[in-house]
Amino acid sequence: VEPGALIKGAAYIGDNTEIRQGAYIRGQVLVGSGCVVGHTTEMKSSMMLGESKAGHFAYIGNSILGKVNLGAGTKLANLKMIDSPVALKVDGRTYETGLRKFGAILADGVETGCNSVTSPGTLLGKKCLLYPNGTARGYYPPGTIIKVKQAQKLIDLSGRSRQ
């Protein structure tokens, strides 16, 4: 545990895990062996299983992570904008959690790019990739690649359109 990290509340931290400067761990948290909770990463009421990495600037709220790698600035949002419980939707079925706060469940092998976001109740199957600046919402089966749609036209300063 580096100087400047804050661990508040019940927490289990496994062997050979790095809690870097500026990390904020609160609520009931479990961090497995060989993990990284990085610089200015906040982790609240979540589980991070062995060898997961959240190197810097991440938010992990009310979530369960398998063996994953979170790119810088990844946010696992846990609170719906609309005042109602989070529901999980998988293959056309809805599962009511009864919880107002529920982040994401990320299976082993998930990778998120820098500045990506998951909406409350997101489920990413094994080896899903969430590209940088992307947003994921809902259920994604194993091996899914989630990309941001790029603008098709650029307008230069003269007002001319170019490809």
C-alpha positions in Angstrom: 0.0 0.0 0.0 1.6 3.2 -1.2 1.5 6.4 0.9 -1.5 8.6 0.2 -3.9 5.6 -0.4 -7.0 5.5 1.8 -8.8 2.3 2.8 -12.0 3.0 4.7 -14.3 0.2 5.9 -14.1 -3.5 5.7 -11.6 -4.6 3.0 -9.8 -7.8 2.1 -6.6 -7.3 0.0 -4.8 -10.4 -1.3 -1.1 -11.1 -1.5 1.1 -9.3 -4.0 -1.5 -6.7 -4.7 -0.5 -3.0 -5.3 -2.7 -0.3 -3.8 -1.1 2.8 -5.4 -0.9 6.4 -4.3 -4.2 8.2 -4.3 -6.3 5.0 -4.4 -9.6 5.3 -2.5 -11.1 2.0 -1.3 -14.4 2.2 0.7 -17.4 0.1 1.6 -17.0 -3.6 1.7 -14.3 -4.4 -0.8 -12.5 -7.6 -1.8 -9.3 -7.4 -3.9 -7.7 -10.7 -4.9 -4.1 -11.6 -5.2 -1.8 -10.0 -7.8 -4.2 -7.1 -8.5 -3.5 -3.4 -9.0 -5.8 -0.6 -7.7 -4.0 2.3 -9.3 -3.4 6.0 -8.8 -6.6 7.9 -8.1 -8.7 4.8 -8.7 -11.8 4.6 -6.5 -13.3 1.2 -5.6 -16.5 1.0 -3.6 -18.5 -2.1 -2.5 -16.9 -4.3 -5.2 -15.0 -7.5 -5.8 -11.9 -7.6 -8.0 -10.6 -11.2 -8.4 -7.0 -12.3 -8.8 -4.6 -10.6 -11.2 -7.1 -7.8 -12.3 -5.6 -4.4 -13.1 -7.2 -0.9 -12.8 -4.0 1.1 -13.2 -5.2 4.6 -12.9 -8.1 7.0 -12.9 -10.8 4.3 -12.7 -14.1 4.1 -10.8 -15.3 0.7 -9.8 -18.7 1.0 -8.0 -20.8 -1.9 -6.8 -19.2 -4.3 -9.4 -17.8 -7.7 -9.7 -14.6 -8.2 -11.8 -13.0 -11.4 -13.0 -9.4 -11.3 -14.2 -9.7 -8.1 -16.2 -7.7 -5.1 -17.3 -9.3 -1.6 -17.1 -7.8 1.1 -19.3 -7.0 4.5 -17.8 -10.2 6.4 -17.0 -12.6 3.5 -17.1 -15.8 4.2 -15.2 -18.1 1.4 -14.1 -21.2 3.5 -13.3 -23.4 2.2 -10.5 -26.3 4.6 -10.1 -29.2 5.0 -12.6 -30.1 8.5 -13.6 -33.8 7.5 -13.2 -34.8 6.7 -9.6 -35.6 3.0 -9.9 -33.8 -0.3 -9.3 -31.3 -1.6 -11.8 -32.6 -4.5 -13.9 -30.3 -6.9 -15.8 -31.4 -7.8 -19.3 -30.0 -11.0 -20.8 -31.2 -12.7 -24.0 -34.6 -11.1 -23.8 -35.2 -11.9 -20.1 -35.2 -9.2 -17.4 -33.8 -9.9 -14.0 -34.8 -7.4 -11.3 -32.0 -6.8 -8.8 -34.0 -4.7 -6.4 -30.9 -2.5 -6.1 -30.6 1.2 -6.8 -26.8 0.8 -7.0 -25.4 -1.9 -9.2 -22.4 -1.4 -11.5 -21.1 -4.1 -13.9 -20.1 -7.7 -13.9 -17.0 -8.3 -16.1 -15.9 -11.8 -16.8 -12.3 -13.1 -17.2 -10.4 -11.6 -20.1 -12.4 -8.4 -20.4 -10.4 -5.4 -21.5 -11.6 -1.8 -21.5 -10.0 1.0 -23.4 -9.1 4.4 -22.0 -12.0 6.5 -20.9 -14.6 3.8 -21.5 -17.9 3.7 -19.5 -20.3 1.0 -18.5 -23.9 1.9 -17.6 -25.5 0.4 -14.4 -26.3 -3.3 -14.9 -23.9 -4.0 -17.7 -22.7 -7.6 -18.2 -19.6 -8.3 -20.3 -18.9 -11.9 -21.1 -15.5 -13.5 -21.3 -12.9 -11.8 -23.5 -15.1 -8.9 -24.4 -13.3 -5.8 -25.6 -14.7 -2.3 -24.9 -12.8 0.1 -27.2 -11.5 3.5 -25.9 -14.1 6.2 -25.4 -16.9 3.5 -25.8 -20.0 3.0 -23.7 -21.5 -0.4 -22.9 -25.0 -0.9 -21.7 -26.7 -4.2 -21.2 -25.5 -7.7 -21.9 -22.6 -8.6 -24.3 -21.9 -12.3 -25.0 -18.3 -13.6 -24.8 -15.9 -12.3 -27.4 -17.9 -9.2 -28.3 -16.0 -6.1 -29.5 -17.7 -2.9 -28.6 -16.6 0.1 -30.7 -17.5 3.8 -30.9 -19.0 4.8 -34.2 -16.8 7.4 -35.8 -17.9 10.5 -37.6 -18.1 10.0 -41.4 -17.4 13.5 -42.4 -15.0 16.1 -41.1 -15.4 19.8 -41.7 -12.3 21.9 -41.8 -12.1 25.5 -40.6 -13.0 26.8 -44.1 -16.3 25.0 -43.9 -15.4 22.5 -46.6 -16.4 18.9 -46.0 -13.7 16.3 -46.3 -13.5 12.5 -45.9 
